[in-house]
Amino acid sequence: DDNSLWLSHLMVCFYNENEITTEYKASLTSWLERYIQLRNNGARTRVDISEAMNKVNPKYVLRNYLAQQAIELAEKQDYSLLQQLQKVLTNPYDEQPAFEKFAGKRPEWARHKAGCSMLSCSS
C-alpha cells in the first residue's frame, strides 16, 4: 500500500532501522496518513509545497562530525575544511553539487567518536 511505500522511503533517514519499534512505525504511519490527507485536500500543488518546505528546511547543516573534523584540522593549521563549511553554510538552502558530501547522514566511523556523536559538558 501507499503508506508502506512512504514509510520505506523514510527508513533510509534513520541510522539504525533495527532499533525502530513497531509502535514507532505505527505512529509514523499514522502521521503520514494525516499528512497525505492534508496535502491532498489543500489547494497547493506538490511544487508549491516542495518550494515552501525547501525555504525553511536547509539541505546543509553543520553536523557534529563535520565540526569536529574541521576543529582537528584547524589545530594542525589546516583551515581548508573550515573554509569549505563556511562557504556551503552561507547558503544552506541552495543546491550546491560541489558540496554534496556535506548533505548526508553522519558516517558510521563517527558514531562513537567523541565530538562527533557524543558530547560532554565541561562546566
Secondary structure, DSSP 8 states (H G I E B T S, - for coil): -HHHHHHHHHHTTSS-GGG--HHHHHHHHHHHHHHHHHHHHSS--HHHHHHHHHHHS-S----HHHHHHHHHHHTTT--HHHHHHHHHHHSTTS--GGGGGGSS---GGGTTSBTTTB-----
